[in-house]
Structures are given as structure tokens and as C-alpha cells.
Amino acid sequence: MIFAATGSGVVLLELGAIILVLGILGRMAGRVGLSPVPLYLAVGLMLGDDAPLDLGASAEFIETAAAIGVALLLFLLGLEYSADELFSTLRAQAPAGAFDLALNFTPGLLAGLLLGWSPLEAFVLGGVTYISSSGIIAKLLGDLGRLGNRETPVILSILVIEDLVMAFYLPLTAGLLAGGSALATGTSVVTAVVVVVVVMIAARWLGPAFSRLVLTDSSEVLLFTVLGLTLLIAGLAEELQVSAAVGAFLVGIALSGPAAERAEPLLLPLRDLFAAAFFVFFGLQIDLGAVPATLPVAAALAVVTSATKVFTGWWAAGRAGIGRRGRWRAGATLVARGEFSVIIAGLAAVEGVGDDLAAVTAAYVLILAVVGPVAARVVDPALARR
Amino acid sequence: MTEIRETALPGVGMCRDFATRGGARVGVVERTSGRRELVVYERADPDTVTNAVDLAPVEAAALADLLDDRTVSRSEGGIEGLIEGLALDWLPLPPGFPSATIGELEIRRRTGATVVAVVGAGGANPAPGPDEPLDAGDTVVVVGTAEGIAQVAELLGV
């Protein structure tokens, strides 16, 4: 480094440079209609330990910011849903959700086992390939003006169910990663599942009262209340091995009505900043040298799981009585993987499990976060021409 | 009556659309954020939106104004200069309307809108008080928010 000392000036310099680079990359991604998430990951990769640019003073801050980023990503996701909406979607689209899980979790799980990884690592890779990126897809549907399309409710329902599955998968994985005796792991997993179920049911009954209690006229007070609550519950959940992400998600679900509407615009910019820190941090943890070797595996996995996602969407849309073009659009739109895959792999990375896992996930998300939106864009014009 | 199809979009909002007599299908996507999108479907493939127009709340209100001939547009009839967000409407009371005074109906308390004139068989009263009777066949002139006026219309059974 040019600057020897690790004074606050250096921290500001490093953070400023990183954030500015993210801004420039985000601008470029926006211009070509791509998600900035893979670019953020790439920035992290470039800044890792063995990478060309070494990060000094700000690494610690980025690590803390990353934890806040995960909590905020999940909180805002939960905020978009009400407990009622979750339950009614689950009732209506459960078969599509089960089909999605079976078809897209299995390839990751099998690939992990074939690579000779531990069953736990394979289980995590299954999660990585299972979950579509609701962030990328929701943005894509809006950008392409497809919100009114007949297949869109099908796509959104599948995403809702995936998010709901995550509410159980994340604590389950966290419990398994924590390890210990079979009894201890079993206990923590059962605790986690019970907590999630109880909170969801409670959110349905007590959510409105809770939301009224939180609501205030002052934006500043509302921001502090909601942010404080989210981080507090996330931390509590983490300590109980339910995973911080799920704690934050549950706070988002419980908050509804005017409190949710007012809180969302206040927390969005914070989410964007801290989530970017999370993606950079995930990249930081990966040894850049390990990535090229994982490319064939990631690419093969991307091909297989793109096909299974397309088939999932195609089947689910067909079940809802959608025509040929709509079925293909539903399939292609679901291909994008992004923030959630990284969150899942990040859970393992923080516990120091599976170096290859993180590298494969990074390469996999880099591929599908780019290919997914492109696939969604080109599929319809291609069909319409025929 | 046009049959409006309602589809919930989990996490996004609600889509409402209907088919016109001419066979076109149009709709509005209402986002939870309050933004609206006007969508027009393809004739050959009713699953597909060919055109989607993103509307901010003011723009959506402007479009509604243009489409709704009951609401007096700001530029029409010399009522220019009305404050943005304020609307004015004539509501003709239906034949079966049970007579009541403005005060009894609690129009202002319940809707926030104000009756500024009543046009009846005996001529127009430009400044009605709470004791002003409203009878079937009268026309009531109301000022308020668009929403408030819609509530008055509902209250009066117009």
C-alpha cells in the first residue's frame, strides 16, 4: 500500500474507492440491462487475499457491513409479503413449489456428491442451485413490462414458495454447519423449525398490532426503530442458530400495513449499500486462483440447472393454463440465480466449510446472473418470430 | 357490466384487466408502492402484454381524469387554477333518493368533501348550510379529493 498507516483516512479512501467502483459498474450493468450482483462479486474477488489488489484497513468494516447486508436483504424481502399472502400462495401453488424443489435441488446435491464433497457441502450446493434470484427476477419483470403477463403470477408464486422454503432451509443448514453431536444438531434444527413456525403463525395474528406500535410520524424514528428491531432479532436468531437472515425475514413478514409502506423506502438505500458490501465480502473470502479450476463444474451445473428451471417454469405455467409462449417465458425467467445462492454459500464460508463450494458458487452465480436475464429477454422475441 | 379479472401478484401488487367489446384486453397493474402500470395485451396471445406504461400517482390521476367524464377536468369549463389534487363533480341524485339534509348525512365528516352548491327544482343554492335538504332529482356540486368525491357518490347512492 502507498499509505503505511491504517488511519481513518485510509479507511475512507478504500471504502470510497470501492463504493465508487461499484457505482460505475452498476451504471454499466444498468445500461446493458444486467444485474449488478455478479459485478459486485467480481470486485470482491479482485480484492481478496491473493488477489491483485490487497485490501487493508477496511476489510473488518466490510465484514460487519456484510452481516448487516444479509439481514437487510431478507428483511426487505419479508416486508414485501404478508403472512396471509404467503399462506394463500402456498395453498394454491404447493405442487409447483414441490416440483421446483425436487428438480432444482437435486442437481446441486448430486454434483456435490459426485465431486467427492461431504454430504453437508453437497446439501449446501443443492440450496445454491435450487433458489432463483427473486431480486433479479422481480426487477426483470418490471423492466420488461411483463408484470401484467398471465404467466407472471406463476413465476412470482414459485419465488414466494422458494423464499418460504429458505425460512426452513437456512436454519436447518445453520444447525448442521454448527455441528456437534447428532443430538445437539437435532435439537438446534428442531428449535429453529419450531421458532419459524410459531413466529409465522404469530405474525398472522399479532402482525397488525405490532405494525401499529412501530408506526410513527417521524421518518428518523421509524428508521431507527425498524432497523434496530431487525438487527436485534437477526442477532438473536443467529445466537439461537436460526440464522440472522431468517430472523430478519420474519421481522419483515410481521411488519405490514402503513408501517411497512413507510419503512420500505427508508431502508432500501441502506439495503443497497450493505447488500453490496455483502457481495464484495463473499468475493473477498474466495481465493481468486481457485476460481478458474472450478469453471468447468460451475458451467456444467449452470447448463443442467438452467434446463431444470426452464422445465419447472414451463410445467408450472402449463398447469395454470398458460399458452406456449407464456410457458417458455416463465421457464426462461426463472433461470437467474443471484443473491440467495450467495447467502447460502456465505453461510458455509463463514463457518470455514468448503473452499471449493464458495468458488463454485461464485462462478455459478457469475454465469447465471448474467445468462438468466438474457434468456428471459430473448426467449419471447424468438418465439414470436416463428 | 364489464367483468374485471383480478390477479394477485405476490410481493408486487395486483393486476386488474378486462376485455373490451372490440376484443382488446387492457388492464392496470397496481404496485404496493402506489405506482401503476397501464398494460395492453396482445390480441393473438392474451397471455402477453405488448405495451406497459409506468405511471406515477399524479400521472395515473391525470389519465383517470381524462377517461372519467364525470370528473370535471381542470382545463375544461373555465375551472382552471384549481389546486392540484382537488376535484369538483356534479352528482345528480337518483329518483329513489330518500330526502335528508346535508347535516344529517354527515357528508363532510364522513368523506372530507364539501357540498358547495345544490341545484334543485327551485333553483340553485350556491352556499348550502347543514340544514339544506337534498331531494331526489337535485344535483349536488361537490369539491374534495377524487377519493372523497367517490365516497360522496357512494354515500348518496349515485
Interface residues (C-beta under 8 A of the other chain):
Chain A: E80 Y81 E85 L86 S88 T89 S134 A138 L141 G145 R146 L147 G148 N149 R150 E151 T152 P153 L156 S157 L159 V160 E261 E264 I322 G323 R325 G326 D380
Chain B: T7 A8 L9 P10 G11 V12 C15 D17 G27 V29 R31 T32 S33 E37 V39 Y41 D45 P46 D47 T48 V49 N51 A52
